[in-house]
Amino acid sequence: MAGSEPSRSLVKLCDDIEAVASSTKAFKPELAADLGQGGRDNMKLSLDGLGLARRGVQQHLADEDITMGVRTRVAIFDGLRMAKRGIALTIGEAQEATTLTAASIQALEELKANVDGFVSAAQLELGAGSSLRTAIGRLKSSGLEGIDGLIKAFESAADKAQHITQDFDDPAALSVARRMRNLEAETRPLVEAIQPTDTKNWEGFDPNQDVLWETRMVDISEVVLQALQDARAECGGWAVCADAAESLKKSDHQAAQIAADALNIASTRLRDEGLTAGADCLAQIRAADVPYDADLDIAPLLRNASKWLRDFAGVAAILRDAAGGGRLVKNFAQEELLQAAKCFEDGDGSQSRIQAGDAFRKALAKAQNEKDRDALNLVERDVRQVLGINSWVSDSGTIPPPYALDDPIICPENVHPNCSTMANEASGDVHDRQTEKEGRGEKKGGCCVLS
């Protein structure tokens, strides 16, 4: 988006959110006076949600990927979802108690219609369906053969994404989260393990006209991973956690059951409270003390469910969780970690990262031994992966991929993307391939394993 003209529809969306939030009678003191404390809390939830969404749109238009410590797309859609939730709860309670006048109910209904329109406008530009269809176009124009199954799987997921509503009960969001998990399981090993000489016919290659195969595969990897990340942003952390929990529940492993229970709790809190519960949800997963064994067939899902949650909750939540004992950061540097989190929450752009990095360097200075430094290094890596930048603490370091290569996603299979079952399995409508393999105890191999 850098260097491009701002989207007129997003500029309008930003202006419309501000106009509605400042002018609607639904947020006026006169209506609040007729509500109980619960109703006032719900309307504050709605107003705060609109504020978060507007700030997300503003920063997206400014070519920033992070706002208030979370991804801009996450801020936009979680803010709008919480705005809808607050309004729906207020209308429901008011209708049951008949505490509001007809004019007040009408103001709430008009606000609800406006927020529904904001959701549609955001989806058109930044939603899961839009992101997936953009990826489809880039895949089709890549010039690579053998990715028909991948394209069909993306098309199926994009069709389902059109039904996401951001309502409290949103089965389409859960379905798309499941499709993203299955798609990631299929595509990640492909872009890592496939060899150029296995698929590229170099006879007649013209360096002046042909794009190098390796470059195309790197591009495809980035396209796929970005689309998955953007789609999850609209699905919401609650749906990602609920889907992972549902898959883990199908396993007989004790670790899977413990993790599933913790993820379900996290899902409920994220659904009810939104991003404000992010740090607590990270702590919830940590406190579950899941017995981890790298040899378990469910080990990748156990590990990556936490990664996806961190990616949604954002960098400020990661730092706050660390200050509370996460990543084994205990009894030191809490003040500095909280200060770093506050820098991200209060600011946007590079300046907030610089200030947060300064605070984190002070935390590093308090590390007394290698164990403390290793714990902080893990926190730094988690933050860096969410930010998607080279470094936020110093000018040194290497650029990590969205997921480190030694942390495989879901399963370590080399499955050819043109396999006839891929589109069906990625859609989640036929069966959950990962769960099925967990039940059989399989760890490797697929229907079309590359030689």
N, C-alpha and C positions, 0 to 999 in steps of 0.2 A: 504494500500500500504506500510505502515511502515514495514521495515525489509525485503521487497521483492527485488528481483533483478530488476534493472531498465529495462524498456521495450526497447528492441533494436530498435523497430520501432520509438518510441518517441525520443530516443537519435539521431537516424538518421534524424528525422524531425527537431529537434533543430539545428543540424549541417547543414542541407540542407537550412534552412531558412537563417542562417547566411551567408552561401556561396553565395546564390543567391543575397541577399541584398547587399553584398559587391562587387560582380563581374559583375552583369548585367549592360549592357550599358544604360538601361532605367533610371538608377539613376545617370548617369554621367553628369558633367557640360555641355558637348557638346550638349546633347539632351535638357537639361534644357534651354540652350540659345536660342533654336528654339521655345520654348513654350512661351505663354503669361503668365501673372501673374496667371491667373486661372489654367492653366495647371501645373505650378510649384507648386501651392497650392495642386492640386490634387495628384501630385506625392509625395509630402511631406506627405499627408494623407496616401498614400499607404505605404511609407517607415516607418512611425510611426506605422502603423498597423502591419507590419511585426515584428517590434521591440517589440511591446506589446505581440504578439502571441509567439514569441520566449521566452520572459521572462516568460510568463505563462507556457510554456512547461518546461523550466528550473526549475521553482519552483515546478511544479507538480512532476518532477523527484526527487526533493529534499524532497518529502513528505510534502510540504507546501500547504495549501488550499487557502492562500491569497497571492496576489502579487500586489503591487502598490495600495493597498486598495480595490481590488476587488477579487472575486473568480478566481482561476487559470483557470477553464474551461471557465468562462465568458471572461477573458482576451484573451484566445486562440482564441475563435470563433469570438468575436467581433473584435479582431485585424485582423483576416483573412478576415472577411467580409468587413472591411473598406479598407483593402489592395485591394480587388477585386473592390470595388467601385471607389477608386482613379484611378485605371488603366482603368476601363471601361469609366469613364468620360473623361480621357485624350485621349483615342483612339477615342471616339466619337467626341470630339471637334477638334482633329487633322484631322480627315477624312473630317469633314465639311469645315474646313478652309484650308485644304491642306498645312499646315505649316511645316510638317515633311517630311523628305526623306523616301524612301522605306525602307532603312536600319533601320531608327529610328522606323518606324511602326512595322517592324519585331521584333525589340528588345522588344517593348511593348507587342506584341502578345506572344513572348516567355515567358516574365515575367508572363503574364496572365495564360498561360498553367502551369507554375511552381506553381503559387498560387492555381490554381485548384487542382493540385496534393497535395499541403499541406493540403487543406481542406479535401480531401479524406482520407489522412493519419490520420489526427486528428479525423475524424469521426469514423474511424475503431477502434480506441482505446478509445476515450472519448466522442463520439457523442451521441445524443439522442437515436438512434437505439441501439448502443452498451450498453448503460446504462440500457435501458428498457429490453433488452434481458438478461442481467446479472440478473436483478431483476426477470425475468420470471424463470430463472433456480433456483434461491433461493426459490421462491414461490413453485415451483414444488417439491423441495426437503425438504420442511418444514414439511411435514407429516400432515398438516392440511387439513381437509375436508371442502367443501363448498366454495372454492375460485376459482372454475372453471371460473365463470364469470369475476372475477378480472384478471385472467391469460389471458383470451381471449381478454379483453379490452387492456391489455398491449401489446399483440401480434399485435392487430390492429394498435395501436399507433406506435409500432416499425416498422411495415411495411410502414406506412406513413412517418416516420422519415427518411427512406432511400432516400426519394426524396428531402430532404432539400439541397439547393444548395449554400446558403449564397450569392445569387445574390440580387440586389436591389429589384427586384420583386420576392418574394419567397413565393408563396401561401402555400407550404408544411409546412413552419415554422409557419404560422398563424394557419393552421389546427392542427398541433401538440400542439400548445399553447392552443387551444380550448379543445383538448382532455385531456390535463393535468389538466385544470380547472375543467372539468366535472368529471374526475377520482378522483381528490382530494375531490370534493364534496361528492362522493360516499364512498370513503374509510376512510376518517378521522373519521366520527362518528362511523364507525364499530370498529376501533382499540381502540377507547376511551371507548365505551359504552358496548360492548359485555361482558358477564359474563362467566367465566370459567365453572361454574356449569351448564350453559345452554347447553353447547355443548360437554363437555368432559365426556365420560363414564369412571368413576374412578374404576369400577369393574375390578379386575385383574391388576390394575396398579402396575408396578414394578419400584421402584425408581432407581434401578441400571441400567435399560435399557431405560426407557421412559424419554423424555425431558418434563419438566413441561410445561403445556399449557400456563401459563402466560408468561414464557420466550419465547415461540414460538411467541406469539402474539406481544410481545415487539419487537422481531426480525423482524416480518412482518411489523410492523409500521415503523421501521427504514428503511427497504428495500424500502417500498413504497415511503416514504417521500424523501429519498435520490434519488431515480429514478426520481421523479417528479422534484426535484431541478436540477439535472444534465440535464434533458431533456430541461428545460427552459433555461439553460445556452446556449445551442446551438440555440434554437429558437430565442433568443435575446429579450432584453427588449422592443424593438419596437413592436414585435409580441405579447408579453404578454399584453402590454398596448392597442394595437389595438383590440385584442380579447375581453378584458374586456370592452372597450368602445362600441364595437359592441353589446355585451350582454346588457349593461346598456341602450343603445339607444332604446331597445325594450320595456322599461318600461315607463310608463306615469308620473312617479314621477319627480318633478322638480329637486330634488337632483341628480337623475340618469342622467338627461340631462346635468346638469352642470358638473358633474364628467366626463361624456363621452366626452364632448368637451375638457376638460382639458387633459384627457388621450390621445385623438387623437393628440393634439398638442405635448404632450410628445413623442408619438410614432413617429411622423414625425421628431422631432429633434434627437431622438435616431437612427432612420434609416439613417438620413443624416449626423450626426456628430459623432455618436458612444458614447462611455463612457465619452468623454469630456463634454457632455451635461448632465451628470447624476445629478449633484447638481442643475442645472437650472430646470431640469424636476421635481425634488422633490419640488422645490420652486413653480413651475407652478401648481402642484396639490394643494399645500397649499394655494396659492394665489386665487385659484378658490373659496375658502370659501364655500365649499359644505355644505348645511344645513343637519346635521346628526341627525337621529332619530333611536335609537336602535331598535324600534319596527317595522321599515320598513322591508318588506320582502327582500329588496335589501341591507340592512345594512351590512351584512357580506361581500358582494362583494365590496361595497364601501370601507370598511375597508381593505380588503385583497388585493385589487388592489394596494393600496399604499405599503403594505408589500412586495408584489412581486417586485414592482419597487425598493424599498430599497434593497432588496436582490440582484437585478441585478446591481444597481448603485454602491453599495459597501459602505464600512465604511467611506472612505475619503469623499465621496459625502454627506453622512449623517451628518458628522461633519461640512462640509462647509455649508450645508443648515442650520444647527443649528446656525452657526455663523451669518447667514444672517437673523435670526429671526424664523427659524423653531423650532417646538416643544415649542414655546412661550419663547425661550431663547432670550431675548431682552435687549439691552443696557448694557450688562456685559459679560465678559469672551470671547469676540469675538477673541481676540488675542490668547488666550490659545487654543480655539477650532480649529482655523486655524493651529496652531502649531501641534496639535494632528493629524489633517488631513495630514499635510505635512510629519509627521513621517511615516505614513502608505504609502504615495505615494512614498517616497524616499527610503524606505527599504523593506525588506522581513523578514519573520520569527519572532521568539520570540523577537528579539532585537527591532524591530520596534514597536511591541505591548507594550513592556516595556516603550519605550520612549514616545509613544502616551499616555499611562496610566499616566505617570508622568505629562505630559502637562494637561491631563484632571483633575487630582487631583488639580492642580493649579486653574482650572476653578471652581471646586467645592468649593475651599477655598474662592472664590469671591462671592459665593451665600450669599445674605443678608437676605433672608427670606425663608420660607417653599415653597412658590410658585416657587422661583428660583431653589431650590434644587429639587423639583418635576420635573421641566422642564428638568434639567440636568440628573436626574435619567431615564427619558424616553429616552433621547439620549443614555445614557449608555446601556440601555436595547436593543435599536435598534441595536447598534454596536455589542453587545454581541451575539445577535441572528444571525447576519450575520457571525460573526466569528465562532459561534458554539462551544464556549469554556466556561469554568466555570466563569472566570473573566479576564478582561484585565486591570482593574484599581486597584484591590487589591487581596489579597489571600483569601478573604472571599466571600461568596455568594453561591447560588445554581445553579445547571446546568439547564437552561431552555430548554424545547423541541424546535425544530425549530419554532413552533408556540405555543404560550402559550395556555394552555387548556381553558382559559377564552376568547380566541379569536377564535371562531369556523371558520372553513374554508367554505365559501360560504353558506352552509345551515346546519341546525342542525338536519338532519334526520338520523334515524337509519335504513339504508337500507342494506338488506342482499346482500353480493357480488355475490351470485349465481343467483340473479334475472335474468330472461331471457332477460330483456331489457337493462341490464347494459352495455354489450359490444357495442351495437348499439349506446346508448346514449353517452357513453364515446368517441366513435369515432367521434361524431359530425356530422355524415352523415345523421342521421335521423331527429333529432331536438335537440334544446338546452333545456334540462329539466329545468334548473334553470330559464331561461327566461319565459318558459311556465308557471311555477308556479308563477312567479312574476305577469304575466298578470292575473292569476286567483285569486291572492291575497292569495295563500296558503302559510303557514309557516311551517307546520309540516306534517309528515307522508310520507310514500312511498309505493311502490308496495309490498314490503315484510317486513313490520315493525316487528322487533323482539319483542317478548313478554317479 
